[in-house]
């Protein structure tokens, strides 16, 4: 995978990987909170082998991307992080993309389709709610977990809860070990409470929701908004009964097949 960087006005560098033919339809695989582009390494190679050009970003404060200059939550606001991704698309000269967002990667996409819908050939999300309303204490969960258990045990235990796939657990644990929990708190202060349902409803392009059967907490939140999307001609819901929050890791073949069928339609 080729590694590139997009530079923001303040000097922050956003890392992203690229694989596949330059003239292929462009796919973006965007990870969630405390993960990294490494979550999609195998999937990127798979889709590239089918002729797609695949871009895999590390969100700010994740992987090889720079953190904001401080832990002020303003530096990790949803529109700010979404603008990073527009900078990536511009640097990669990607005019329209098939976006696949997991958790935070889907939240940022819902912000972007409200402002720049022309950049999306389609939008697929998994592990992402259209709206959340969690208490303020939820923002302190990540640093509290790391502080109580230590980074090693916190990473291991979270990986165990994230996926049943033993190989994938090692990948998740490695990403969590290098993540700064103070960045996690700053982001969580922004995403614990948001409502981007209107953006999803206003988006006229093809939209896919991949619902993991084992992603209990997100599914509870989705139950409040799915009735408003169900039946719309541009909306498709695919159930992945064995999928957890990161369904690409534990329902891999079904996840890939659903995306391919969606793009080819």
LUMFIKOL-508623 format. One record per residue (C-alpha): residue number from 1; chain; x, y, z. Coordinates in Angstrom, 2 decimals, padded with zeros to 5 digits, always signed. Example, Ala and Ser with C-alpha at 12.3 -4.5 7.8 and 13.67 -1.06 7.14 Angstrom:
2
<fipa i="1" ch="A" px="+012.30" py="-004.50" pz="+007.80"/>
<fipa i="2" ch="A" px="+013.67" py="-001.06" pz="+007.14"/>
% end
This chain:
265
<fipa i="1" ch="A" px="+000.00" py="+000.00" pz="+000.00"/>
<fipa i="2" ch="A" px="+001.35" py="+003.43" pz="-000.97"/>
<fipa i="3" ch="A" px="+001.48" py="+005.96" pz="+001.88"/>
<fipa i="4" ch="A" px="+000.58" py="+009.63" pz="+001.34"/>
<fipa i="5" ch="A" px="-000.08" py="+012.69" pz="+003.48"/>
<fipa i="6" ch="A" px="-002.57" py="+015.54" pz="+003.14"/>
<fipa i="7" ch="A" px="-001.52" py="+018.72" pz="+004.96"/>
<fipa i="8" ch="A" px="-004.05" py="+021.05" pz="+006.59"/>
<fipa i="9" ch="A" px="-003.67" py="+024.83" pz="+006.87"/>
<fipa i="10" ch="A" px="-002.37" py="+024.54" pz="+010.44"/>
<fipa i="11" ch="A" px="+000.31" py="+022.04" pz="+009.42"/>
<fipa i="12" ch="A" px="-001.52" py="+018.93" pz="+010.66"/>
<fipa i="13" ch="A" px="-000.65" py="+015.95" pz="+008.46"/>
<fipa i="14" ch="A" px="-003.31" py="+013.38" pz="+007.66"/>
<fipa i="15" ch="A" px="-001.90" py="+010.02" pz="+006.59"/>
<fipa i="16" ch="A" px="-003.72" py="+007.84" pz="+004.11"/>
<fipa i="17" ch="A" px="-002.91" py="+004.69" pz="+002.22"/>
<fipa i="18" ch="A" px="-003.67" py="+004.03" pz="-001.43"/>
<fipa i="19" ch="A" px="-003.86" py="+000.75" pz="-003.28"/>
<fipa i="20" ch="A" px="-005.30" py="-000.34" pz="-006.60"/>
<fipa i="21" ch="A" px="-005.35" py="+001.04" pz="-010.14"/>
<fipa i="22" ch="A" px="-005.32" py="+004.82" pz="-010.47"/>
<fipa i="23" ch="A" px="-008.18" py="+004.73" pz="-012.98"/>
<fipa i="24" ch="A" px="-010.46" py="+002.51" pz="-010.88"/>
<fipa i="25" ch="A" px="-013.61" py="+003.69" pz="-009.14"/>
<fipa i="26" ch="A" px="-012.46" py="+005.16" pz="-005.83"/>
<fipa i="27" ch="A" px="-013.47" py="+003.61" pz="-002.50"/>
<fipa i="28" ch="A" px="-012.74" py="+005.17" pz="+000.90"/>
<fipa i="29" ch="A" px="-012.57" py="+002.85" pz="+003.92"/>
<fipa i="30" ch="A" px="-012.72" py="+005.01" pz="+007.05"/>
<fipa i="31" ch="A" px="-012.19" py="+003.58" pz="+010.54"/>
<fipa i="32" ch="A" px="-013.72" py="+004.43" pz="+013.89"/>
<fipa i="33" ch="A" px="-012.59" py="+005.84" pz="+017.23"/>
<fipa i="34" ch="A" px="-009.31" py="+004.42" pz="+018.62"/>
<fipa i="35" ch="A" px="-008.70" py="+002.25" pz="+015.55"/>
<fipa i="36" ch="A" px="-006.76" py="+003.14" pz="+012.38"/>
<fipa i="37" ch="A" px="-006.52" py="+002.47" pz="+008.70"/>
<fipa i="38" ch="A" px="-004.86" py="-000.85" pz="+009.52"/>
<fipa i="39" ch="A" px="-008.37" py="-002.14" pz="+010.31"/>
<fipa i="40" ch="A" px="-008.98" py="-002.29" pz="+006.54"/>
<fipa i="41" ch="A" px="-005.62" py="-003.46" pz="+005.18"/>
<fipa i="42" ch="A" px="-006.89" py="-006.85" pz="+004.01"/>
<fipa i="43" ch="A" px="-010.15" py="-005.39" pz="+002.68"/>
<fipa i="44" ch="A" px="-008.28" py="-002.69" pz="+000.74"/>
<fipa i="45" ch="A" px="-006.14" py="-005.33" pz="-000.97"/>
<fipa i="46" ch="A" px="-009.24" py="-007.39" pz="-001.73"/>
<fipa i="47" ch="A" px="-011.14" py="-004.55" pz="-003.39"/>
<fipa i="48" ch="A" px="-008.00" py="-003.34" pz="-005.20"/>
<fipa i="49" ch="A" px="-007.67" py="-006.81" pz="-006.68"/>
<fipa i="50" ch="A" px="-011.14" py="-006.34" pz="-008.16"/>
<fipa i="51" ch="A" px="-010.14" py="-003.11" pz="-009.89"/>
<fipa i="52" ch="A" px="-011.07" py="-000.46" pz="-007.33"/>
<fipa i="53" ch="A" px="-008.79" py="+002.35" pz="-006.24"/>
<fipa i="54" ch="A" px="-008.92" py="+002.28" pz="-002.43"/>
<fipa i="55" ch="A" px="-008.04" py="+005.11" pz="-000.03"/>
<fipa i="56" ch="A" px="-007.61" py="+004.28" pz="+003.65"/>
<fipa i="57" ch="A" px="-007.16" py="+007.28" pz="+005.99"/>
<fipa i="58" ch="A" px="-005.86" py="+007.45" pz="+009.53"/>
<fipa i="59" ch="A" px="-008.07" py="+010.04" pz="+011.25"/>
<fipa i="60" ch="A" px="-006.33" py="+012.84" pz="+013.14"/>
<fipa i="61" ch="A" px="-004.75" py="+011.52" pz="+016.33"/>
<fipa i="62" ch="A" px="-004.84" py="+007.94" pz="+014.99"/>
<fipa i="63" ch="A" px="-002.22" py="+005.79" pz="+013.32"/>
<fipa i="64" ch="A" px="+000.36" py="+007.85" pz="+011.40"/>
<fipa i="65" ch="A" px="-001.73" py="+011.05" pz="+011.36"/>
<fipa i="66" ch="A" px="-000.85" py="+014.04" pz="+013.51"/>
<fipa i="67" ch="A" px="-002.92" py="+014.86" pz="+016.58"/>
<fipa i="68" ch="A" px="-004.41" py="+018.30" pz="+017.08"/>
<fipa i="69" ch="A" px="-002.12" py="+020.77" pz="+018.84"/>
<fipa i="70" ch="A" px="-003.87" py="+020.25" pz="+022.17"/>
<fipa i="71" ch="A" px="-006.48" py="+018.04" pz="+023.79"/>
<fipa i="72" ch="A" px="-009.08" py="+020.80" pz="+023.49"/>
<fipa i="73" ch="A" px="-012.23" py="+019.07" pz="+022.16"/>
<fipa i="74" ch="A" px="-012.61" py="+021.88" pz="+019.62"/>
<fipa i="75" ch="A" px="-009.66" py="+020.40" pz="+017.72"/>
<fipa i="76" ch="A" px="-011.60" py="+017.15" pz="+017.32"/>
<fipa i="77" ch="A" px="-015.06" py="+018.51" pz="+016.49"/>
<fipa i="78" ch="A" px="-017.02" py="+016.51" pz="+013.93"/>
<fipa i="79" ch="A" px="-016.82" py="+019.20" pz="+011.17"/>
<fipa i="80" ch="A" px="-013.10" py="+019.69" pz="+011.80"/>
<fipa i="81" ch="A" px="-012.33" py="+015.98" pz="+011.42"/>
<fipa i="82" ch="A" px="-014.64" py="+015.77" pz="+008.41"/>
<fipa i="83" ch="A" px="-012.75" py="+018.64" pz="+006.76"/>
<fipa i="84" ch="A" px="-009.54" py="+016.61" pz="+007.17"/>
<fipa i="85" ch="A" px="-011.12" py="+014.01" pz="+004.92"/>
<fipa i="86" ch="A" px="-012.06" py="+016.56" pz="+002.27"/>
<fipa i="87" ch="A" px="-008.39" py="+017.58" pz="+002.31"/>
<fipa i="88" ch="A" px="-007.47" py="+013.93" pz="+001.77"/>
<fipa i="89" ch="A" px="-009.86" py="+013.62" pz="-001.18"/>
<fipa i="90" ch="A" px="-008.44" py="+016.79" pz="-002.71"/>
<fipa i="91" ch="A" px="-004.84" py="+015.63" pz="-002.22"/>
<fipa i="92" ch="A" px="-005.72" py="+012.30" pz="-003.81"/>
<fipa i="93" ch="A" px="-007.61" py="+014.06" pz="-006.64"/>
<fipa i="94" ch="A" px="-010.65" py="+011.93" pz="-005.82"/>
<fipa i="95" ch="A" px="-013.69" py="+013.80" pz="-007.07"/>
<fipa i="96" ch="A" px="-016.41" py="+011.24" pz="-006.18"/>
<fipa i="97" ch="A" px="-016.02" py="+008.17" pz="-004.00"/>
<fipa i="98" ch="A" px="-017.83" py="+005.17" pz="-002.63"/>
<fipa i="99" ch="A" px="-017.55" py="+005.89" pz="+001.10"/>
<fipa i="100" ch="A" px="-017.51" py="+003.09" pz="+003.68"/>
<fipa i="101" ch="A" px="-017.47" py="+004.36" pz="+007.26"/>
<fipa i="102" ch="A" px="-017.26" py="+002.38" pz="+010.49"/>
<fipa i="103" ch="A" px="-018.48" py="+004.09" pz="+013.66"/>
<fipa i="104" ch="A" px="-016.71" py="+007.49" pz="+013.76"/>
<fipa i="105" ch="A" px="-015.87" py="+007.07" pz="+010.06"/>
<fipa i="106" ch="A" px="-019.60" py="+006.92" pz="+009.38"/>
<fipa i="107" ch="A" px="-020.40" py="+009.88" pz="+011.64"/>
<fipa i="108" ch="A" px="-017.94" py="+012.05" pz="+009.71"/>
<fipa i="109" ch="A" px="-019.51" py="+010.91" pz="+006.44"/>
<fipa i="110" ch="A" px="-022.98" py="+011.90" pz="+007.65"/>
<fipa i="111" ch="A" px="-021.58" py="+015.37" pz="+008.36"/>
<fipa i="112" ch="A" px="-019.99" py="+015.55" pz="+004.90"/>
<fipa i="113" ch="A" px="-023.04" py="+014.47" pz="+002.91"/>
<fipa i="114" ch="A" px="-024.86" py="+017.42" pz="+004.43"/>
<fipa i="115" ch="A" px="-022.21" py="+019.83" pz="+003.10"/>
<fipa i="116" ch="A" px="-020.57" py="+018.14" pz="+000.12"/>
<fipa i="117" ch="A" px="-022.94" py="+015.47" pz="-001.23"/>
<fipa i="118" ch="A" px="-021.38" py="+015.79" pz="-004.68"/>
<fipa i="119" ch="A" px="-018.24" py="+014.02" pz="-003.40"/>
<fipa i="120" ch="A" px="-020.19" py="+010.81" pz="-002.76"/>
<fipa i="121" ch="A" px="-020.97" py="+008.23" pz="-005.43"/>
<fipa i="122" ch="A" px="-022.50" py="+006.21" pz="-002.59"/>
<fipa i="123" ch="A" px="-022.44" py="+005.98" pz="+001.20"/>
<fipa i="124" ch="A" px="-022.20" py="+002.79" pz="+003.27"/>
<fipa i="125" ch="A" px="-021.97" py="+002.72" pz="+007.06"/>
<fipa i="126" ch="A" px="-021.66" py="+000.06" pz="+009.75"/>
<fipa i="127" ch="A" px="-021.37" py="+000.41" pz="+013.49"/>
<fipa i="128" ch="A" px="-022.68" py="+003.97" pz="+013.10"/>
<fipa i="129" ch="A" px="-025.81" py="+005.55" pz="+014.56"/>
<fipa i="130" ch="A" px="-027.44" py="+008.55" pz="+012.90"/>
<fipa i="131" ch="A" px="-027.84" py="+010.17" pz="+016.32"/>
<fipa i="132" ch="A" px="-026.54" py="+009.64" pz="+019.85"/>
<fipa i="133" ch="A" px="-027.41" py="+011.15" pz="+023.21"/>
<fipa i="134" ch="A" px="-024.99" py="+009.76" pz="+025.78"/>
<fipa i="135" ch="A" px="-024.28" py="+011.33" pz="+029.20"/>
<fipa i="136" ch="A" px="-021.19" py="+013.46" pz="+029.74"/>
<fipa i="137" ch="A" px="-019.61" py="+010.66" pz="+031.77"/>
<fipa i="138" ch="A" px="-019.35" py="+008.59" pz="+028.57"/>
<fipa i="139" ch="A" px="-016.56" py="+010.89" pz="+027.34"/>
<fipa i="140" ch="A" px="-014.39" py="+009.88" pz="+030.31"/>
<fipa i="141" ch="A" px="-014.77" py="+006.14" pz="+029.69"/>
<fipa i="142" ch="A" px="-011.66" py="+005.73" pz="+027.53"/>
<fipa i="143" ch="A" px="-009.11" py="+007.46" pz="+029.82"/>
<fipa i="144" ch="A" px="-010.77" py="+005.85" pz="+032.84"/>
<fipa i="145" ch="A" px="-010.40" py="+002.38" pz="+031.30"/>
<fipa i="146" ch="A" px="-006.75" py="+002.97" pz="+030.35"/>
<fipa i="147" ch="A" px="-005.99" py="+004.52" pz="+033.72"/>
<fipa i="148" ch="A" px="-007.64" py="+001.74" pz="+035.71"/>
<fipa i="149" ch="A" px="-006.38" py="-001.28" pz="+033.79"/>
<fipa i="150" ch="A" px="-003.25" py="+000.09" pz="+032.17"/>
<fipa i="151" ch="A" px="-002.80" py="+000.35" pz="+028.42"/>
<fipa i="152" ch="A" px="-001.94" py="-003.32" pz="+027.91"/>
<fipa i="153" ch="A" px="-004.87" py="-004.85" pz="+029.76"/>
<fipa i="154" ch="A" px="-007.31" py="-002.17" pz="+028.54"/>
<fipa i="155" ch="A" px="-006.31" py="-002.85" pz="+024.93"/>
<fipa i="156" ch="A" px="-006.54" py="-006.61" pz="+025.35"/>
<fipa i="157" ch="A" px="-009.93" py="-006.56" pz="+027.08"/>
<fipa i="158" ch="A" px="-011.44" py="-004.10" pz="+024.57"/>
<fipa i="159" ch="A" px="-010.20" py="-006.24" pz="+021.67"/>
<fipa i="160" ch="A" px="-011.82" py="-009.28" pz="+023.28"/>
<fipa i="161" ch="A" px="-015.15" py="-007.45" pz="+023.43"/>
<fipa i="162" ch="A" px="-014.86" py="-005.97" pz="+019.93"/>
<fipa i="163" ch="A" px="-014.60" py="-009.13" pz="+017.85"/>
<fipa i="164" ch="A" px="-014.83" py="-012.92" pz="+018.20"/>
<fipa i="165" ch="A" px="-012.20" py="-013.37" pz="+015.48"/>
<fipa i="166" ch="A" px="-008.96" py="-014.33" pz="+017.28"/>
<fipa i="167" ch="A" px="-006.70" py="-013.01" pz="+014.52"/>
<fipa i="168" ch="A" px="-008.61" py="-009.75" pz="+014.36"/>
<fipa i="169" ch="A" px="-008.33" py="-009.37" pz="+018.13"/>
<fipa i="170" ch="A" px="-004.56" py="-009.06" pz="+017.80"/>
<fipa i="171" ch="A" px="-005.00" py="-006.32" pz="+015.20"/>
<fipa i="172" ch="A" px="-007.49" py="-004.41" pz="+017.35"/>
<fipa i="173" ch="A" px="-005.25" py="-004.74" pz="+020.40"/>
<fipa i="174" ch="A" px="-002.27" py="-003.37" pz="+018.47"/>
<fipa i="175" ch="A" px="-004.24" py="-000.33" pz="+017.30"/>
<fipa i="176" ch="A" px="-005.53" py="+000.36" pz="+020.81"/>
<fipa i="177" ch="A" px="-002.04" py="+000.09" pz="+022.33"/>
<fipa i="178" ch="A" px="-000.77" py="+002.98" pz="+020.21"/>
<fipa i="179" ch="A" px="-003.83" py="+005.16" pz="+020.74"/>
<fipa i="180" ch="A" px="-003.72" py="+008.17" pz="+023.08"/>
<fipa i="181" ch="A" px="-006.69" py="+007.94" pz="+025.48"/>
<fipa i="182" ch="A" px="-006.71" py="+011.73" pz="+025.92"/>
<fipa i="183" ch="A" px="-007.42" py="+012.03" pz="+022.19"/>
<fipa i="184" ch="A" px="-010.21" py="+009.52" pz="+022.73"/>
<fipa i="185" ch="A" px="-011.73" py="+011.69" pz="+025.44"/>
<fipa i="186" ch="A" px="-011.54" py="+014.82" pz="+023.27"/>
<fipa i="187" ch="A" px="-013.30" py="+013.08" pz="+020.39"/>
<fipa i="188" ch="A" px="-015.86" py="+011.44" pz="+022.67"/>
<fipa i="189" ch="A" px="-016.84" py="+014.85" pz="+024.05"/>
<fipa i="190" ch="A" px="-017.96" py="+015.71" pz="+020.53"/>
<fipa i="191" ch="A" px="-019.59" py="+012.45" pz="+019.46"/>
<fipa i="192" ch="A" px="-021.36" py="+011.48" pz="+022.67"/>
<fipa i="193" ch="A" px="-024.23" py="+013.75" pz="+021.61"/>
<fipa i="194" ch="A" px="-025.05" py="+014.56" pz="+017.99"/>
<fipa i="195" ch="A" px="-027.93" py="+014.23" pz="+015.52"/>
<fipa i="196" ch="A" px="-027.12" py="+013.90" pz="+011.82"/>
<fipa i="197" ch="A" px="-030.38" py="+012.18" pz="+010.88"/>
<fipa i="198" ch="A" px="-031.47" py="+015.14" pz="+008.76"/>
<fipa i="199" ch="A" px="-028.33" py="+014.84" pz="+006.64"/>
<fipa i="200" ch="A" px="-028.96" py="+011.14" pz="+006.05"/>
<fipa i="201" ch="A" px="-032.58" py="+011.84" pz="+005.08"/>
<fipa i="202" ch="A" px="-031.57" py="+014.65" pz="+002.73"/>
<fipa i="203" ch="A" px="-028.90" py="+012.62" pz="+000.94"/>
<fipa i="204" ch="A" px="-030.31" py="+011.50" pz="-002.42"/>
<fipa i="205" ch="A" px="-027.51" py="+009.14" pz="-003.44"/>
<fipa i="206" ch="A" px="-027.35" py="+005.37" pz="-002.84"/>
<fipa i="207" ch="A" px="-027.06" py="+004.58" pz="+000.88"/>
<fipa i="208" ch="A" px="-026.33" py="+001.24" pz="+002.52"/>
<fipa i="209" ch="A" px="-026.52" py="+000.32" pz="+006.19"/>
<fipa i="210" ch="A" px="-024.74" py="-002.88" pz="+007.18"/>
<fipa i="211" ch="A" px="-026.19" py="-003.87" pz="+010.56"/>
<fipa i="212" ch="A" px="-024.11" py="-006.24" pz="+012.66"/>
<fipa i="213" ch="A" px="-026.27" py="-008.54" pz="+014.74"/>
<fipa i="214" ch="A" px="-023.80" py="-008.45" pz="+017.63"/>
<fipa i="215" ch="A" px="-023.43" py="-004.64" pz="+017.68"/>
<fipa i="216" ch="A" px="-025.97" py="-004.27" pz="+020.48"/>
<fipa i="217" ch="A" px="-025.47" py="-000.67" pz="+021.64"/>
<fipa i="218" ch="A" px="-025.42" py="+000.85" pz="+018.15"/>
<fipa i="219" ch="A" px="-028.46" py="-001.19" pz="+017.15"/>
<fipa i="220" ch="A" px="-030.39" py="+000.27" pz="+020.09"/>
<fipa i="221" ch="A" px="-029.60" py="+003.76" pz="+018.82"/>
<fipa i="222" ch="A" px="-030.46" py="+002.82" pz="+015.22"/>
<fipa i="223" ch="A" px="-033.89" py="+001.59" pz="+016.28"/>
<fipa i="224" ch="A" px="-034.90" py="+005.23" pz="+016.77"/>
<fipa i="225" ch="A" px="-033.93" py="+006.40" pz="+013.28"/>
<fipa i="226" ch="A" px="-034.25" py="+003.39" pz="+010.96"/>
<fipa i="227" ch="A" px="-038.05" py="+003.69" pz="+010.61"/>
<fipa i="228" ch="A" px="-037.52" py="+007.10" pz="+009.00"/>
<fipa i="229" ch="A" px="-035.16" py="+005.64" pz="+006.37"/>
<fipa i="230" ch="A" px="-036.83" py="+002.29" pz="+005.71"/>
<fipa i="231" ch="A" px="-038.66" py="+002.13" pz="+002.41"/>
<fipa i="232" ch="A" px="-036.82" py="+005.06" pz="+000.81"/>
<fipa i="233" ch="A" px="-035.78" py="+004.13" pz="-002.75"/>
<fipa i="234" ch="A" px="-032.13" py="+005.07" pz="-002.20"/>
<fipa i="235" ch="A" px="-031.74" py="+003.17" pz="+001.10"/>
<fipa i="236" ch="A" px="-030.67" py="-000.45" pz="+001.54"/>
<fipa i="237" ch="A" px="-030.39" py="-002.37" pz="+004.81"/>
<fipa i="238" ch="A" px="-028.31" py="-005.56" pz="+004.92"/>
<fipa i="239" ch="A" px="-028.23" py="-007.70" pz="+008.05"/>
<fipa i="240" ch="A" px="-024.94" py="-009.29" pz="+009.10"/>
<fipa i="241" ch="A" px="-025.99" py="-011.59" pz="+011.97"/>
<fipa i="242" ch="A" px="-022.42" py="-012.50" pz="+012.94"/>
<fipa i="243" ch="A" px="-021.10" py="-008.97" pz="+012.64"/>
<fipa i="244" ch="A" px="-019.97" py="-007.00" pz="+015.66"/>
<fipa i="245" ch="A" px="-019.11" py="-003.32" pz="+015.88"/>
<fipa i="246" ch="A" px="-016.28" py="-003.82" pz="+013.37"/>
<fipa i="247" ch="A" px="-018.18" py="-006.21" pz="+011.11"/>
<fipa i="248" ch="A" px="-015.45" py="-006.30" pz="+008.47"/>
<fipa i="249" ch="A" px="-013.35" py="-008.23" pz="+011.00"/>
<fipa i="250" ch="A" px="-015.82" py="-010.93" pz="+012.02"/>
<fipa i="251" ch="A" px="-018.33" py="-011.14" pz="+009.15"/>
<fipa i="252" ch="A" px="-015.73" py="-010.44" pz="+006.49"/>
<fipa i="253" ch="A" px="-017.03" py="-012.36" pz="+003.49"/>
<fipa i="254" ch="A" px="-020.65" py="-011.26" pz="+003.96"/>
<fipa i="255" ch="A" px="-019.51" py="-007.65" pz="+004.53"/>
<fipa i="256" ch="A" px="-017.43" py="-007.60" pz="+001.35"/>
<fipa i="257" ch="A" px="-020.13" py="-009.30" pz="-000.73"/>
<fipa i="258" ch="A" px="-022.78" py="-006.81" pz="+000.41"/>
<fipa i="259" ch="A" px="-020.58" py="-003.85" pz="-000.54"/>
<fipa i="260" ch="A" px="-019.74" py="-005.26" pz="-003.95"/>
<fipa i="261" ch="A" px="-023.38" py="-005.95" pz="-004.72"/>
<fipa i="262" ch="A" px="-024.28" py="-002.42" pz="-003.61"/>
<fipa i="263" ch="A" px="-021.60" py="-000.71" pz="-005.74"/>
<fipa i="264" ch="A" px="-022.39" py="-002.81" pz="-008.80"/>
<fipa i="265" ch="A" px="-026.06" py="-001.84" pz="-008.65"/>
% end
